[in-house]
Amino acid sequence: MSSNTYIISGQEQIAIVDPGGVEEQIGHIEMVVADLQDEMRRPVTVYLTHVHMDHWAQLVTKTHGILDDAALAVQDSGAQAIENQDSAFTLSNLLGRPLAKIPVQVRLLSPSEVAQGGEFQTNLDGWTCNYAVRSLEIAPGLMLHSQTIPLGKDDHLEIFHTPGHSPDSICIKAGSLLMVGDLFFAPNPGIAGACGWNHGDLVESIQKVIWMLENRKIDMCCSGHGRPIDAWTARKTLEAMLNDSAALRNLESITPEWAKRTAAYATDLMTEMERISNIIAWRLAYIAHVLGELEEESEAELTESLMDPRQLDALFNDFRFCSQALREGRKLDIELVHKAGQSVGRLEKLFEMKRLATAMDRSILERAVRLINDYSMTYRGFRPPYYVSYEDINGVVLEAVGRLRQNPYDDDAIIMAESDEEYIAALKTRIAHIDLLENVRLEVVTDPKTPFARMDKERFTDALLDIFERFIGSGAKEIEVTTSLDGDWVLVAIKGHCTSDPISRSQRFFERSLALSGGLLQVSESDDGYLVEIELSALG
């Protein structure tokens, strides 16, 4: 992981903004600086837009280079973090980068100098850095603090304190260019909520940069990642970020523990999404085949085009490679979290409900969409929604079994269709339906004394149906479901003889799903078959 680097050549100073985090990058920087020094010898200063390790890790690992004599300029709070070797502040612990104590020669926008204002100078090795610190009220109660450092002749850097992404974040104006660090990425999933991230500061910093774009001559904004964008696009982007900022309150803290936990969740999620995707792709292929046999070629082609198996294979293979790299120590937890976020974004487009519902049972689509939404919420730093109520457990179980037994098609709909559209819709529904209980005996034994149970009914029903389907898919010909009261817990037990283990490979996935439903999962095996027990808190 690395950042963009910007090099500004002035007559009295060469400024390097963010030397980055990869070895090839620092080598190229040194080549460029060496060429500039051959033209004219000048002091070199490295400016950090903030001290997250992806922006300067090579200063730690690279030694005995042309930058050894460069001064390091960092906003005051970031300078303290470097001197204290603060692994949380610098995200060294999250990004898996080594951290070393490096001297900071120039403390930018220190609180004492901001409070005092005026002209200052710092004596460095062989040269003196002169600068001015000013504060301007750009709106009632909104102060813009800046530091101006001359580069020679009429050229200078203007440095603005813009915290939010981190306490030490700055923007640097050089001519008509504004280097904004990671400001555009501050609200992004897996970033918002990191150590030092602050919602209130971010809102104010967005307002400050919008003011700069409107009141200073700025043509382009140069971000810490990605391509530069013109000032008009930058302003519109920041205005949209400002409008969306209200939703960024009460985020979870992005820590190494969060990354590890979320990476495990991402692995389980993608395994389940691949399973569901394969089911849907197989059913679509089957529907298309039958339609073709019935000489409905155009509808067969349309159905087959609803989901491209090659796209799905490429997506899941890409994630598997990243997951394998994590197991081998070549990737970080946070990288797998981001990879899953990208994959889920692509899956969200592929699982477009309205389009797929023309040929598929909505229940499996709704299950997939819920999984996608849950990860998206977690990735953004929120907890997935959990709608708790006390429900009649016997009624919930019987309703779930009823859904499994339900026949979604009308036997007369094909014959009675009054239009081609109605005929095709009825035909697809009939072809798509698979009676999972055709050769399975499912018995429900409820205890009428069982009290209401605390749960998220929709999530619990989804999990229950999924467990039934996995028992059937694992060869169970008889399944028994019972409800009972065990102390303060309502117990739902699913038991059946299976030719293979129906749950263990996905046990962590079910534990999380049922936790969101309000339940606890236990799985066991005996001579009587496989037993899945779900415990729910009883009313009273």
C-alpha positions as CSV (number, residue, x, y, z in Angstrom):
1,M,0.0,0.0,0.0
2,S,1.4,3.4,-1.0
3,S,0.5,6.9,-1.8
4,N,1.1,9.4,-4.7
5,T,4.3,11.5,-4.4
6,Y,4.5,15.1,-5.7
7,I,7.8,16.9,-6.2
8,I,8.0,20.7,-6.4
9,S,11.2,22.2,-7.6
10,G,11.8,25.8,-6.5
11,Q,15.0,27.9,-6.8
12,E,15.7,27.7,-3.1
13,Q,14.2,24.4,-2.1
14,I,13.0,21.0,-3.5
15,A,9.8,19.9,-1.8
16,I,8.8,16.3,-1.8
17,V,5.2,15.6,-0.7
18,D,4.6,12.1,0.7
19,P,7.5,9.8,-0.4
20,G,5.2,6.8,-0.3
21,G,5.4,3.2,0.9
22,V,7.0,1.1,-1.8
23,E,10.7,0.6,-2.6
24,E,10.4,1.3,-6.3
25,Q,8.7,4.6,-5.6
26,I,11.5,5.9,-3.3
27,G,14.1,4.8,-5.9
28,H,12.4,6.8,-8.6
29,I,12.1,9.8,-6.3
30,E,15.8,9.8,-5.6
31,M,16.6,9.6,-9.3
32,V,14.4,12.7,-10.0
33,V,15.9,14.6,-7.0
34,A,19.4,13.7,-8.1
35,D,18.7,15.2,-11.6
36,L,17.3,18.3,-10.0
37,Q,20.3,18.7,-7.8
38,D,22.6,18.3,-10.8
39,E,20.9,21.3,-12.3
40,M,21.3,23.4,-9.1
41,R,22.1,22.4,-5.5
42,R,19.3,23.2,-3.1
43,P,18.0,22.0,0.3
44,V,15.4,19.2,0.1
45,T,12.4,19.0,2.4
46,V,10.0,16.1,2.7
47,Y,6.5,17.2,3.6
48,L,3.9,14.7,4.9
49,T,0.2,15.4,4.3
50,H,-0.2,13.1,7.4
51,V,1.7,10.4,9.1
52,H,-0.2,7.3,8.0
53,M,2.5,4.8,7.1
54,D,1.4,4.3,3.5
55,H,2.5,7.9,2.8
56,W,6.1,7.6,4.3
57,A,7.0,4.0,5.2
58,Q,10.1,4.2,2.9
59,L,11.7,6.8,5.1
60,V,11.8,4.0,7.7
61,T,13.0,1.1,5.6
62,K,15.2,3.1,3.1
63,T,18.6,4.2,4.4
64,H,21.8,5.6,2.9
65,G,20.0,7.4,0.1
66,I,20.0,10.9,-1.3
67,L,17.1,11.8,1.0
68,D,19.3,11.2,4.1
69,D,20.1,14.9,4.3
70,A,16.5,16.0,3.6
71,A,14.6,17.8,6.3
72,L,11.3,16.3,7.4
73,A,8.3,18.7,7.8
74,V,5.2,17.3,9.6
75,Q,2.2,18.9,11.3
76,D,2.9,19.2,15.1
77,S,0.6,16.3,16.3
78,G,2.0,14.0,13.6
79,A,5.5,15.0,14.6
80,Q,4.8,13.9,18.1
81,A,3.4,10.6,16.9
82,I,6.6,9.9,14.9
83,E,8.8,10.8,17.9
84,N,6.7,8.7,20.2
85,Q,6.6,5.8,17.7
86,D,2.8,5.7,18.0
87,S,1.8,2.6,16.1
88,A,-2.0,3.4,16.3
89,F,-1.7,7.1,15.2
90,T,0.5,6.2,12.2
91,L,-1.6,3.1,11.4
92,S,1.6,1.1,11.6
93,N,-0.3,-1.6,13.5
94,L,-3.1,-1.8,11.0
95,L,-0.9,-1.6,7.8
96,G,1.8,-4.0,9.1
97,R,4.6,-1.5,8.5
98,P,7.7,-1.2,10.8
99,L,7.9,2.1,12.7
100,A,11.1,3.8,13.7
101,K,11.9,7.1,15.5
102,I,12.9,9.6,12.8
103,P,13.8,13.2,13.6
104,V,11.3,15.8,12.5
105,Q,13.1,19.1,11.8
106,V,10.1,21.3,10.9
107,R,6.9,21.2,13.0
108,L,4.1,22.6,10.8
109,L,1.3,24.7,12.3
110,S,2.2,24.1,15.9
111,P,-0.4,25.3,18.4
112,S,1.9,27.9,19.9
113,E,2.8,29.4,16.5
114,V,-0.8,29.3,15.4
115,A,-1.8,31.2,18.6
116,Q,1.0,33.7,18.2
117,G,0.9,34.2,14.4
118,G,3.6,36.1,12.4
119,E,7.0,35.4,11.0
120,F,9.2,32.6,12.2
121,Q,12.4,30.8,11.2
122,T,14.0,27.4,11.8
123,N,17.7,26.8,11.5
124,L,18.3,23.6,9.7
125,D,21.5,21.8,8.7
126,G,23.2,24.4,6.5
127,W,20.2,26.6,5.8
128,T,17.4,28.6,7.4
129,C,13.8,27.9,6.8
130,N,11.7,31.1,7.0
131,Y,7.9,30.9,7.2
132,A,4.8,32.8,8.2
133,V,1.8,31.6,10.2
134,R,-1.6,33.2,9.8
135,S,-5.2,32.6,10.7
136,L,-8.3,33.7,8.9
137,E,-11.9,33.5,9.9
138,I,-13.6,32.3,6.7
139,A,-17.0,31.8,8.3
140,P,-18.4,32.5,11.8
141,G,-16.4,30.4,14.1
142,L,-14.5,28.7,11.3
143,M,-10.8,29.5,11.3
144,L,-8.4,28.6,8.5
145,H,-4.8,28.3,9.8
146,S,-2.0,28.4,7.2
147,Q,1.7,28.4,7.1
148,T,3.6,29.9,4.1
149,I,7.1,28.6,3.2
150,P,9.0,30.3,0.4
151,L,10.6,28.2,-2.4
152,G,12.5,31.0,-4.1
153,K,11.6,34.1,-6.2
154,D,7.8,34.4,-6.1
155,D,7.2,30.7,-5.5
156,H,6.0,29.4,-2.1
157,L,4.0,26.6,-0.4
158,E,0.9,27.4,1.5
159,I,0.1,24.7,4.1
160,F,-3.4,24.5,5.7
161,H,-4.4,22.4,8.7
162,T,-7.3,20.2,7.6
163,P,-7.8,17.5,10.3
164,G,-10.5,14.9,10.2
165,H,-9.0,12.0,8.3
166,S,-6.3,12.3,11.0
167,P,-5.4,15.0,13.5
168,D,-2.3,16.0,11.6
169,S,-3.8,16.1,8.1
170,I,-2.8,19.1,6.0
171,C,-3.4,20.4,2.5
172,I,-0.5,22.0,0.5
173,K,-1.0,24.6,-2.2
174,A,1.7,25.1,-4.7
175,G,0.8,27.5,-7.4
176,S,-2.6,26.5,-8.8
177,L,-2.3,22.9,-7.4
178,L,-3.7,21.8,-4.1
179,M,-2.4,18.6,-2.6
180,V,-5.2,17.3,-0.4
181,G,-3.7,14.1,1.1
182,D,-6.5,11.6,1.9
183,L,-9.3,14.2,2.3
184,F,-11.4,12.7,-0.5
185,F,-11.0,9.2,1.0
186,A,-11.7,10.2,4.7
187,P,-15.4,9.0,4.6
188,N,-14.6,5.7,2.8
189,P,-15.3,2.3,4.3
190,G,-12.4,0.8,6.2
191,I,-10.9,4.3,6.6
192,A,-13.6,6.3,8.4
193,G,-13.2,5.3,12.1
194,A,-9.4,4.7,12.0
195,C,-7.3,6.0,14.9
196,G,-7.6,9.8,15.0
197,W,-10.5,10.0,12.6
198,N,-12.9,12.7,13.7
199,H,-16.3,13.5,12.3
200,G,-16.6,17.1,13.4
201,D,-13.0,18.0,12.3
202,L,-13.7,16.4,8.9
203,V,-16.9,18.4,8.3
204,E,-15.0,21.7,9.1
205,S,-12.0,20.7,6.9
206,I,-14.4,19.9,4.0
207,Q,-15.9,23.4,4.4
208,K,-12.4,24.9,4.5
209,V,-11.3,23.3,1.3
210,I,-14.5,24.2,-0.5
211,W,-13.8,27.8,0.6
212,M,-10.3,27.6,-0.8
213,L,-11.5,26.2,-4.1
214,E,-13.9,29.2,-4.3
215,N,-11.6,31.9,-3.1
216,R,-8.1,30.9,-4.1
217,K,-6.7,30.3,-7.6
218,I,-6.7,26.5,-7.7
219,D,-7.0,24.6,-11.0
220,M,-6.4,21.0,-9.9
221,C,-6.6,18.9,-6.7
222,C,-3.9,16.3,-6.3
223,S,-5.0,13.5,-4.0
224,G,-2.9,11.1,-2.0
225,H,-4.3,8.2,-4.1
226,G,-5.7,8.2,-7.6
227,R,-5.5,10.8,-10.3
228,P,-5.7,14.6,-10.0
229,I,-9.1,16.1,-10.5
230,D,-10.1,19.6,-11.7
231,A,-11.2,22.2,-9.1
232,W,-14.9,22.1,-10.2
233,T,-15.1,18.3,-9.8
234,A,-13.3,18.5,-6.5
235,R,-15.8,21.1,-5.2
236,K,-18.8,19.1,-6.3
237,T,-17.3,16.0,-4.7
238,L,-16.7,17.8,-1.4
239,E,-20.2,19.2,-1.4
240,A,-21.6,15.7,-1.8
241,M,-19.3,14.5,1.0
242,L,-20.6,17.3,3.2
243,N,-24.2,16.4,2.5
244,D,-23.5,12.7,3.3
245,S,-21.4,13.4,6.4
246,A,-24.3,13.3,8.8
247,A,-24.5,9.5,8.3
248,L,-20.9,9.1,9.5
249,R,-21.5,9.4,13.2
250,N,-21.0,6.6,15.8
251,L,-18.7,4.5,13.6
252,E,-16.9,1.5,14.9
253,S,-13.1,2.1,15.5
254,I,-11.0,0.7,12.7
255,T,-8.3,-1.2,14.6
256,P,-6.2,-4.3,13.9
257,E,-8.7,-6.3,15.9
258,W,-11.6,-4.9,13.8
259,A,-9.7,-5.8,10.6
260,K,-8.9,-9.3,11.8
261,R,-12.6,-9.9,12.8
262,T,-13.9,-8.4,9.6
263,A,-11.5,-10.3,7.4
264,A,-12.8,-13.6,8.9
265,Y,-16.3,-12.4,8.3
266,A,-15.5,-11.5,4.7
267,T,-14.1,-15.0,4.1
268,D,-17.3,-16.6,5.4
269,L,-19.5,-14.1,3.5
270,M,-17.8,-14.7,0.2
271,T,-18.0,-18.5,0.6
272,E,-21.7,-18.2,1.2
273,M,-22.2,-15.8,-1.7
274,E,-20.3,-18.2,-4.0
275,R,-22.6,-21.0,-2.9
276,I,-25.8,-18.9,-3.5
277,S,-24.4,-17.6,-6.8
278,N,-23.7,-21.1,-8.0
279,I,-27.3,-22.1,-7.1
280,I,-28.8,-19.2,-9.0
281,A,-26.5,-19.6,-12.0
282,W,-27.4,-23.4,-12.1
283,R,-31.1,-22.7,-11.9
284,L,-30.9,-20.0,-14.6
285,A,-29.0,-22.4,-16.9
286,Y,-31.7,-25.1,-16.2
287,I,-34.5,-22.7,-16.9
288,A,-32.8,-21.6,-20.1
289,H,-32.3,-25.2,-21.2
290,V,-35.9,-26.1,-20.7
291,L,-37.1,-23.0,-22.5
292,G,-34.9,-23.9,-25.4
293,E,-36.3,-27.4,-25.5
294,L,-39.8,-25.8,-25.6
295,E,-38.6,-23.7,-28.6
296,E,-38.7,-20.5,-26.6
297,E,-35.2,-19.6,-27.9
298,S,-35.4,-15.8,-27.3
299,E,-36.6,-16.2,-23.7
300,A,-33.9,-18.9,-23.2
301,E,-31.2,-16.5,-24.3
302,L,-32.6,-13.7,-22.2
303,T,-32.7,-15.9,-19.1
304,E,-29.2,-17.1,-19.7
305,S,-28.0,-13.6,-19.9
306,L,-29.3,-12.6,-16.5
307,M,-26.1,-13.7,-14.8
308,D,-22.7,-14.4,-16.4
309,P,-21.0,-17.4,-14.7
310,R,-17.6,-16.3,-16.1
311,Q,-17.9,-12.9,-14.3
312,L,-18.8,-14.7,-11.0
313,D,-15.9,-17.2,-11.4
314,A,-13.5,-14.4,-12.0
315,L,-14.8,-12.4,-9.0
316,F,-14.6,-15.3,-6.6
317,N,-11.2,-16.5,-7.9
318,D,-9.8,-13.0,-7.4
319,F,-11.0,-13.0,-3.8
320,R,-9.6,-16.5,-3.2
321,F,-6.2,-15.4,-4.4
322,C,-6.3,-12.5,-2.0
323,S,-7.4,-14.8,0.8
324,Q,-4.7,-17.3,0.1
325,A,-2.1,-14.5,0.1
326,L,-3.4,-13.5,3.6
327,R,-2.9,-17.0,4.9
328,E,0.6,-17.0,3.4
329,G,1.4,-13.7,5.1
330,R,1.6,-11.8,1.8
331,K,-1.5,-9.7,2.5
332,L,-2.9,-7.9,5.5
333,D,-6.3,-8.4,7.1
334,I,-7.3,-4.8,6.1
335,E,-6.4,-5.6,2.5
336,L,-8.8,-8.6,2.5
337,V,-11.4,-6.4,4.1
338,H,-11.1,-3.9,1.2
339,K,-11.0,-6.7,-1.4
340,A,-14.3,-8.1,0.0
341,G,-15.7,-4.6,-0.1
342,Q,-14.8,-4.3,-3.8
343,S,-16.3,-7.8,-4.5
344,V,-19.5,-7.0,-2.7
345,G,-19.9,-3.8,-4.7
346,R,-19.7,-5.9,-7.9
347,L,-22.0,-8.5,-6.5
348,E,-24.6,-5.9,-5.6
349,K,-24.8,-4.9,-9.3
350,L,-25.0,-8.6,-10.4
351,F,-27.8,-9.3,-7.9
352,E,-30.2,-6.7,-9.2
353,M,-33.5,-7.9,-7.7
354,K,-36.0,-6.6,-10.3
355,R,-34.1,-8.2,-13.2
356,L,-33.4,-11.6,-11.5
357,A,-36.9,-11.9,-10.0
358,T,-38.3,-12.5,-13.4
359,A,-36.8,-16.0,-13.3
360,M,-35.9,-16.7,-9.7
361,D,-37.6,-17.3,-6.4
362,R,-37.4,-14.0,-4.5
363,S,-36.5,-15.7,-1.2
364,I,-33.0,-16.8,-2.3
365,L,-32.4,-13.4,-3.9
366,E,-33.5,-11.6,-0.7
367,R,-31.1,-13.8,1.3
368,A,-28.2,-12.8,-1.0
369,V,-29.1,-9.1,-0.9
370,R,-29.3,-9.2,2.9
371,L,-25.8,-10.7,3.0
372,I,-24.5,-8.1,0.7
373,N,-26.1,-5.3,2.7
374,D,-24.8,-6.7,6.0
375,Y,-21.2,-6.7,4.8
376,S,-21.6,-3.2,3.3
377,M,-22.8,-1.9,6.6
378,T,-20.0,-3.6,8.5
379,Y,-17.4,-2.4,6.0
380,R,-18.6,1.2,6.4
381,G,-18.1,0.9,10.2
382,F,-21.7,0.4,11.2
383,R,-23.4,-2.6,12.8
384,P,-26.0,-4.3,10.6
385,P,-29.6,-3.4,11.6
386,Y,-31.1,-5.7,14.2
387,Y,-34.9,-5.5,14.7
388,V,-35.7,-7.3,17.9
389,S,-39.2,-8.4,19.0
390,Y,-40.6,-11.2,21.1
391,E,-42.2,-13.8,18.8
392,D,-44.2,-17.0,19.1
393,I,-41.4,-19.5,18.3
394,N,-43.9,-22.3,17.4
395,G,-45.6,-20.0,14.9
396,V,-42.2,-18.8,13.5
397,V,-41.0,-22.4,12.9
398,L,-44.3,-23.5,11.4
399,E,-44.3,-20.5,9.1
400,A,-40.7,-21.3,7.9
401,V,-41.7,-24.9,7.2
402,G,-44.8,-23.6,5.4
403,R,-42.6,-21.5,3.2
404,L,-40.5,-24.5,2.4
405,R,-43.6,-26.5,1.4
406,Q,-45.2,-23.6,-0.4
407,N,-45.9,-24.1,-4.1
408,P,-45.1,-20.7,-5.7
409,Y,-46.9,-21.4,-9.0
410,D,-50.5,-21.9,-10.1
411,D,-51.0,-25.1,-12.1
412,D,-53.6,-23.3,-14.3
413,A,-51.5,-20.1,-14.8
414,I,-49.8,-21.4,-18.0
415,I,-53.1,-22.6,-19.6
416,M,-55.0,-19.5,-18.6
417,A,-52.4,-17.0,-19.6
418,E,-53.9,-14.2,-21.7
419,S,-50.7,-12.8,-23.2
420,D,-47.3,-14.0,-24.2
421,E,-45.8,-12.2,-21.2
422,E,-48.1,-13.9,-18.7
423,Y,-47.4,-17.3,-20.4
424,I,-43.6,-16.9,-20.2
425,A,-43.8,-15.6,-16.6
426,A,-45.9,-18.6,-15.5
427,L,-43.7,-21.0,-17.5
428,K,-40.5,-19.7,-15.9
429,T,-42.0,-19.9,-12.4
430,R,-43.0,-23.5,-13.0
431,I,-39.6,-24.5,-14.4
432,A,-37.7,-22.7,-11.6
433,H,-39.5,-24.3,-8.7
434,I,-37.7,-27.2,-7.1
435,D,-39.7,-29.1,-4.4
436,L,-37.0,-29.7,-1.8
437,L,-39.3,-31.8,0.3
438,E,-40.4,-34.1,-2.6
439,N,-38.4,-37.1,-1.1
440,V,-38.0,-35.8,2.4
441,R,-40.1,-36.2,5.5
442,L,-40.0,-33.0,7.7
443,E,-41.7,-33.4,11.0
444,V,-42.4,-30.5,13.4
445,V,-43.0,-31.1,17.1
446,T,-43.9,-28.0,19.0
447,D,-44.3,-27.6,22.8
448,P,-47.4,-25.4,23.4
449,K,-45.9,-24.3,26.7
450,T,-42.9,-22.7,25.0
451,P,-43.0,-19.0,25.7
452,F,-42.3,-16.2,23.2
453,A,-38.6,-15.8,22.2
454,R,-36.5,-12.7,21.6
455,M,-35.3,-12.5,18.0
456,D,-35.1,-10.7,14.7
457,K,-37.8,-12.7,13.0
458,E,-36.7,-12.1,9.4
459,R,-33.1,-13.0,10.0
460,F,-34.0,-16.0,12.2
461,T,-36.4,-17.3,9.5
462,D,-33.7,-16.9,6.8
463,A,-31.2,-18.9,9.0
464,L,-33.7,-21.6,9.7
465,L,-34.6,-22.1,6.1
466,D,-30.9,-22.2,5.2
467,I,-30.3,-24.9,7.8
468,F,-33.2,-27.0,6.5
469,E,-31.9,-26.7,2.9
470,R,-28.4,-27.8,4.0
471,F,-29.8,-30.8,5.8
472,I,-31.7,-31.8,2.6
473,G,-28.6,-31.0,0.5
474,S,-26.5,-33.3,2.7
475,G,-28.8,-36.3,2.1
476,A,-31.2,-36.2,5.0
477,K,-34.4,-38.1,4.2
478,E,-36.1,-37.4,7.6
479,I,-35.8,-34.2,9.5
480,E,-37.3,-33.5,12.9
481,V,-37.7,-30.0,14.3
482,T,-38.7,-29.5,17.9
483,T,-39.3,-26.5,20.2
484,S,-38.9,-26.5,24.0
485,L,-38.1,-24.4,27.0
486,D,-34.8,-25.0,28.7
487,G,-34.5,-22.8,31.8
488,D,-34.4,-19.2,30.5
489,W,-33.9,-20.3,27.0
490,V,-36.2,-21.3,24.1
491,L,-34.6,-24.2,22.3
492,V,-35.2,-25.0,18.6
493,A,-33.6,-28.4,17.6
494,I,-33.1,-29.7,14.1
495,K,-32.1,-33.3,13.8
496,G,-31.5,-35.6,10.8
497,H,-29.4,-38.4,9.4
498,C,-27.2,-37.0,6.7
499,T,-24.6,-38.5,4.4
500,S,-22.3,-35.6,5.0
501,D,-21.9,-32.9,7.7
502,P,-24.5,-30.2,6.8
503,I,-23.2,-27.4,8.9
504,S,-19.6,-27.5,10.2
505,R,-17.9,-25.9,7.1
506,S,-20.2,-23.0,7.5
507,Q,-20.6,-23.0,11.3
508,R,-18.9,-19.7,11.9
509,F,-21.1,-18.1,9.2
510,F,-24.2,-19.5,11.0
511,E,-23.0,-18.4,14.4
512,R,-22.7,-14.8,13.2
513,S,-26.1,-15.0,11.3
514,L,-27.9,-16.3,14.4
515,A,-26.1,-13.8,16.7
516,L,-27.7,-11.1,14.5
517,S,-31.0,-12.9,14.9
518,G,-30.6,-13.1,18.7
519,G,-29.7,-16.7,18.8
520,L,-26.8,-19.0,19.9
521,L,-25.8,-22.1,17.8
522,Q,-24.6,-25.5,19.0
523,V,-23.8,-28.3,16.6
524,S,-23.2,-32.0,17.5
525,E,-23.1,-35.5,16.0
526,S,-24.2,-38.8,17.4
527,D,-25.5,-42.2,16.3
528,D,-28.9,-40.4,15.9
529,G,-27.5,-38.1,13.3
530,Y,-26.6,-34.5,13.2
531,L,-28.2,-32.1,15.7
532,V,-28.3,-28.3,15.4
533,E,-29.6,-26.5,18.4
534,I,-30.5,-22.8,18.5
535,E,-31.0,-21.1,21.8
536,L,-33.1,-17.9,22.1
537,S,-33.8,-15.7,25.1
538,A,-37.3,-16.5,26.5
539,L,-39.8,-13.9,27.4
540,G,-40.2,-13.5,31.2
